[in-house]
Amino acid sequence: MSREGVGSDEERSRGLLSGSELRRTLLIVLAAILTFAGPTYTVYLMVNVLKVDYIISMSLGLALFVVGIALIFYLIKNRIVSE
């Protein structure tokens, strides 16, 4: 058996922006957008631009906020970000 493929995945992931660093950064940015921009700008756009009912837009804003907070807790729990 040949061992040519051993370590090749590790070598590929050691770039300037490795897959884990890029994934970590994208998850942190997504959590920030969901937590802060989700409840504010989404509600504004839905009410004023799309003319959606206020209760529906507020419910979606609250849901985005909860998803953002859950993602932050996930990132902290898995030590992707420190407390």
N, C-alpha and C positions, 0 to 999 in steps of 0.2 A: 504494500500500500504506500502510496506517495503522500508526503506531508506538505506538498507545495501550497495548498490553500490555507494552511494554518497561519493565523496572524494577519492575513490579508485584509480582513474586515477592520481590524484594529488600525492598520496602517492607513486605510482609506478614511477613517473617521478622525484622524489627527490633523486636520487642516486648520486654517485660521479660524473658521467658524465650523466646528465639528457639528455633527448631527445633534448631539445632546445639548450643546450650547445654544444652537439655533432653536431647538425645540423649547428649551427652558426660557429663552428670551421671548419667543412667540406666545408661550403660555402666560407669562407675566404681563405682556402687553394686552393680550386678550382679556385677562382678569381685570385689568385696570379699565379697559374700554367698557366691559360689561357692567362693572361696578359703578363707574362714574358717568360715562356718557350714555349708557343704556337707559337709565331712568329719566334723564333730562332731555336729551335731544330726540330720542325715539318718541317720547310722549309729545313733544312739541311738533315734530314732523307729522305724527299721526293725527293730531287734533287740527292743526292749522293748515297743513298742506294736503293731506289725504282726506280730511273731513270725516275721520272715524269718530265714533262715539267716545266721549271722555272716559267713561268707566272702562271700556275695552282698552284704550291706550294706557290708562293708569295700571290696569292689570298686567299688561305686557311689560310696562316699565318695572313693576314690582318683580315680575318673574325674571327679567334680565338681571336685576339687582341681586336676587337670591342666587341665581346661577353664578354670578360673579363672586359673591361671598363664598359659595361652596367651592369654587375653583381656587380661591385664595387659601381656604382651609386645606384643600387637597395638596396644594403646593407646599404649604408649611408642614403638613403631616409627613409628606414624603421627602422632606428636607431639600426641596428644590430651591426654596428661598428660606432664609433664616428669620427667626422671630424678631 
